[in-house]
Amino acid sequence: MTKTQSPSKWLRGKTMVLTTLVGWVPLPPGIVLRSLLYRTMFRRIGKSVRIQSSVEFTDGSSVEIGDGVTINPGVYIDVPQGNEVEIGNRVYLDRDVRISTTGEGGRVYLGKQVRFDRGVDIKVHEVGKTEIGDRTYIGPYTCISGYGNIKIGKDCLIASHSAIYAHNYNFADLDRKIGEQGYSYKGIVIEDNCWLGSGVKVLDGVTIGEGSVIGAGAVVTKDIPPYSVAVGVPAKVISKRKEND
């Protein structure tokens, strides 16, 4: 007797079949085909969505897409059942963006008019959550990853090759390999209207206050007060953008 296929395997199989059949079709005909057929694949998909050729999904049932979204060639969204990705209205994902989750309970939320430049890599581990607020821009080849929660506010500018990591590996036991000692995490918050220059690194447990500017190449290891300008390794506040109220 043949066993009934589990819902998760069936949904992944449906995603694979549809993307194999029409995912490669280029130019306007491909966009039209995908806009029609992919509606049966996603949890939700809005109006006027443009999914270009060579975009890959592992399980469309875990993905919600708002109105007016553009997803360019080479984008890879690997979100198995038990996790979820929500893409807000008028989001723009440039070429080779990667969004992935591991385990179960992970969530990625992209607010309205978020823009990811080429090669941005978002990875949520286990039950972590990554939230990016409305109108925020993430520059080329930036990596955002963690077991802990990451919250980036509205109207932020994060320049190319930046890195935001919401976890640390334990290493106190000299008799065990570092990779065998587990990890800890606290989470990261970048509040509204911040600008991070190229190559900025933000480490776990940090909050960057609203309206702050972080100079290129800085490594942020401690909280930055609102409306600060911080530079260096480790990052230190060198001036304020306005006096405290």
Residue pairs with C-beta under 8 A, 6 or more apart in sequence:
5 13
7 81
8 59
8 80
8 81
11 59
11 60
11 61
11 81
12 58
12 59
12 80
12 81
14 40
14 41
14 60
15 41
15 57
15 58
15 59
15 60
15 61
18 37
18 38
18 40
18 41
18 60
19 55
19 56
19 57
21 37
22 30
22 33
22 34
22 37
23 34
23 53
23 54
23 55
23 56
24 30
24 53
24 54
25 33
25 34
25 53
26 53
30 52
30 53
31 50
31 51
31 52
34 51
35 49
35 50
35 51
38 45
38 51
38 60
39 45
41 57
41 60
41 61
42 60
42 61
42 63
42 64
42 65
43 60
43 61
43 62
43 63
43 64
43 84
44 64
44 65
45 64
45 65
46 65
46 66
46 67
46 68
46 69
46 89
47 67
47 68
48 67
48 68
49 65
49 67
49 68
49 69
49 70
49 71
50 69
50 70
50 71
51 71
52 70
52 71
52 72
52 73
53 73
54 73
54 74
55 71
55 72
55 73
55 74
55 75
55 76
55 77
56 75
56 76
56 77
56 78
57 63
57 77
57 78
57 79
58 77
58 78
58 79
58 80
59 79
59 80
59 81
61 81
62 79
62 80
62 81
62 82
62 83
62 84
62 85
63 77
63 79
63 84
63 85
63 87
64 84
64 85
64 86
64 87
65 87
66 87
66 88
66 89
66 90
66 91
66 112
67 89
67 90
68 89
68 90
69 87
69 89
69 90
69 91
69 92
69 93
70 91
70 92
70 93
71 93
72 93
72 94
72 95
72 97
73 95
74 95
74 96
74 97
75 93
75 95
75 96
75 97
75 98
75 99
76 96
76 97
76 98
76 99
76 100
77 85
77 98
77 99
77 100
78 98
78 99
78 100
78 101
79 85
79 99
79 100
79 101
79 106
79 108
80 101
82 103
82 104
82 105
83 101
83 103
83 104
83 105
83 106
83 107
83 124
84 106
84 107
84 108
85 99
85 101
85 107
85 108
85 109
85 110
86 107
86 108
86 109
86 110
87 93
87 110
88 109
88 110
88 111
88 112
88 113
88 114
88 134
89 112
89 113
90 112
90 113
91 110
91 112
91 113
91 114
91 115
91 116
92 113
92 114
92 115
92 116
93 116
93 120
94 115
94 116
94 117
94 118
94 119
94 120
94 140
95 118
95 119
96 118
96 119
97 116
97 118
97 119
97 120
97 121
97 122
98 120
98 121
98 122
98 123
99 108
99 122
99 123
100 122
100 123
100 124
101 107
101 108
101 123
101 124
101 125
102 123
102 124
102 125
102 126
103 125
103 126
103 127
104 126
104 127
105 126
105 127
106 124
106 125
106 126
106 127
106 128
106 129
107 124
107 128
107 129
107 130
107 131
108 122
108 124
108 129
108 130
108 131
109 129
109 130
109 131
109 132
110 132
111 131
111 132
111 133
111 134
111 135
111 136
111 154
112 134
112 135
113 134
113 135
114 132
114 133
114 134
114 135
114 136
114 137
114 138
115 136
115 137
115 138
116 138
117 137
117 138
117 139
117 140
117 142
117 160
118 140
118 141
119 140
119 141
120 138
120 139
120 140
120 141
120 142
120 143
120 144
121 141
121 142
121 143
121 144
121 145
122 130
122 144
122 145
123 143
123 144
123 145
123 146
124 130
124 145
124 146
125 145
125 146
125 147
125 167
126 147
128 146
128 147
128 148
128 149
128 150
128 166
128 185
129 149
129 150
130 144
130 146
130 149
130 150
130 151
130 152
131 149
131 150
131 151
131 152
132 138
132 152
133 151
133 152
133 153
133 154
133 155
133 156
133 192
134 154
134 155
135 154
135 155
136 152
136 153
136 154
136 155
136 156
136 157
136 158
137 156
137 157
137 158
138 144
138 158
139 157
139 158
139 159
139 160
139 161
139 162
139 198
140 160
140 161
141 160
141 161
142 158
142 159
142 160
142 161
142 162
142 163
142 164
143 162
143 163
143 164
143 165
144 150
144 152
144 163
144 164
145 164
145 165
145 166
145 167
146 164
146 165
146 166
146 167
146 185
146 187
146 188
146 204
147 166
147 167
147 183
147 185
148 166
148 167
148 185
148 186
148 187
148 188
148 204
149 166
149 187
149 188
150 164
150 166
150 187
150 188
150 189
151 187
151 188
151 189
151 190
152 158
152 164
152 190
153 189
153 190
153 191
153 192
153 193
153 194
153 210
154 192
154 193
155 192
155 193
156 190
156 192
156 193
156 194
156 195
156 196
157 194
157 195
157 196
158 164
158 190
158 195
158 196
158 200
159 195
159 196
159 197
159 198
159 199
159 200
159 216
160 198
160 199
161 198
161 199
162 196
162 198
162 199
162 200
162 201
162 202
163 200
163 201
163 202
164 188
164 190
164 201
164 202
165 188
165 201
165 202
165 203
165 204
166 185
166 186
166 187
166 188
166 204
167 183
167 184
167 185
167 204
168 183
168 184
168 185
168 203
168 204
169 178
169 179
169 181
169 182
169 183
170 178
170 181
170 182
170 183
170 184
171 178
171 181
172 181
173 181
184 204
185 204
186 204
186 205
187 204
187 205
188 202
188 203
188 204
188 205
188 206
188 207
189 206
189 207
189 208
190 196
190 202
190 207
190 208
191 207
191 208
191 209
191 210
191 211
191 212
191 226
192 210
192 211
193 210
193 211
194 208
194 209
194 210
194 211
194 212
194 213
194 214
195 212
195 213
195 214
196 202
196 208
196 214
197 213
197 214
197 215
197 216
197 217
197 218
198 216
198 217
199 216
199 217
200 214
200 215
200 216
200 217
200 218
200 219
200 220
201 218
201 219
201 220
202 208
202 220
203 219
203 220
203 221
206 220
206 221
206 222
206 223
206 224
207 223
207 224
208 214
208 220
208 223
208 224
209 223
209 224
209 225
209 226
209 227
209 228
210 226
210 227
211 226
211 227
211 241
211 242
212 224
212 225
212 226
212 227
212 228
212 229
212 230
212 241
213 228
213 229
213 230
213 241
214 220
214 224
214 230
214 231
214 235
215 229
215 230
215 231
215 232
215 235
217 233
218 230
218 231
218 232
218 233
218 234
218 235
219 232
219 233
219 234
219 235
220 230
220 234
220 235
221 234
221 235
222 234
222 235
224 230
224 235
224 237
225 237
225 240
227 240
227 241
227 242
228 237
228 239
228 240
228 241
229 237
229 238
229 239
229 240
229 241
230 236
230 237
230 238
231 238
